[in-house]
Amino acid sequence: MALELNGTTIETNEAGHLLELSDWSKELAEVMAAADNIELTEKHWDLINFLREEYIENNQTQPNTRKIVKAMSDAWGEKISQRDVYDLFPGDPSKQGGKIAGLPESRRKGGY
């Protein structure tokens, strides 16, 4: 499977995850989100940036939903629930969010 962006073909695996982390860009994230019928808002970008920072700066860590909820509660200055992050990425905040963030496919069973 592949994505097209500005005349460039970007390779993905069968699930739509980038094969190369370096291929990711905000513009590509918009394309990937649109394919999943998601319009990215500031809160989406907060979550995407958190996932990328965790992966890139913390030994390729892909946080579970519990850690995402805690981090976004801190970032947004309000107590949020698991439902709030699933409203952003209905296909699972860590998995669908991770895909749009350009991260490799998570192999953990994940969730909360």
Buried (B, 14 or more C-beta within 10 A) or exposed (E): EEBEBEEEEBEBEEEBBBEEBEBBEEEBBBBBBEEEEBEBEEBBEBBBEBBBEBBBEEEEEBBBBEBBBEBBBEBEEEEBEBEBBBEBBEEBBBBBBBBBBBBBBBEEEBEE
